[in-house]
Amino acid sequence: MTTMLPTEPVVSTDSAQTATAAIIDAQDVHKRFGALEVLKGITLQVERGQVACLLGPSGSGKSTFLRCINHLEKVDAGVIRVAGRTVGYEERNGKLYELPVAAVARQRRGSAWSSSGSTSSRT
């Protein structure tokens, strides 16, 4: 018996818990390294409180997608929002402008604190 493994990451989410808004929203995300297209139009929404996992064989783009969510890799097309904010970019007049490295770092810290519910205790 032959088992076919996917060549792209498979996204699985447990939607047993209901939520009101997507904490992670990825729309048609593409990433390539030279001629190799690693992410081919990934679309994913993870609701607050949902458990999600990425499954796939080695080299299928799982780590690349996670690095894109954190803006450690730039996407070639598409958009990723965390907690409603575009990761690594600022939207002005319908266009995206990449944030400086320091602003991206502040954006990451802000998302971590606001999603954990610890914002009010941080000074």
Sequence and secondary structure as in RCSB ss.txt:
>XXXX:A:sequence
MTTMLPTEPVVSTDSAQTATAAIIDAQDVHKRFGALEVLKGITLQVERGQVACLLGPSGSGKSTFLRCINHLEKV
DAGVIRVAGRTVGYEERNGKLYELPVAAVARQRRGSAWSSSGSTSSRT
>XXXX:A:secstr
      SS EEEEE SS  SSEEEEEEEEEEEETTEEEEEEEEEEEETT EEEEE  TTSSHHHHHHHHTTSS  
SEEEEEETTEETTEEEETTEEEE  HHHHHHHHHHHHHHHHT GGG  
